[in-house]
């Protein structure tokens, strides 16, 4: 059961779907398949949108990935600071490292789909 309606950018981002039709898969393989980590398909199998807009298009997603990682670090650090009786830098650091390392493939995938959604828009006709 999907809670978000098709047509919103958030739908495409959360479910890693084609930015134009919201039906086709954006990635070639599952996010945590380490053999082809977050490799983007060449085109959508539903609407045939070319995902490779230009050479090195997804290099821009590195900036988005950096921003997402900083947001995660600030949120986790803030939660530790606010909700713990005694703030521990070591516990916070270890938690940050574990979350960022384990979440890296998903963060990378979300960054790529965020980047693509900046330049491509939903078209229900396709």
C-alpha positions, 0 to 999 in steps of 0.5 A: 500500500503506497501512502503517497499519490503519484504525481508528487516528486516525493513519490518518485524519490521515496519509491525510486521510480522514474521522475516522468511516469512514476511507474518504471524503476530508476535503478538497474538493481536493488539499492543494496546490491553491491555488485552494481551499487546504485547504477541508474538504468539507461532509460525507463522501461515504461515511458522510455525516458532517457535517464542519461541526460548528458555525460557525467550528469549524476556527478551533481548528485554528489553535492546532494549526497553531501547535503543529505549526509550533513542533515542526517549528522545534524539530526542524530547529533541533535537527538543525542544532545537533546534526549540524552542525560549526558552528551557523549561525543564518542557514542554520537560519533560511533552512531554517526559512522554506523548510520552513514556507512550502512545507509550509504547505498540508499543515500547515494540512490536517493541523491541521484533520484533527487538530482534527476527530479530537479531537472525532470518533471512528472507527465501523466500522459506518458 
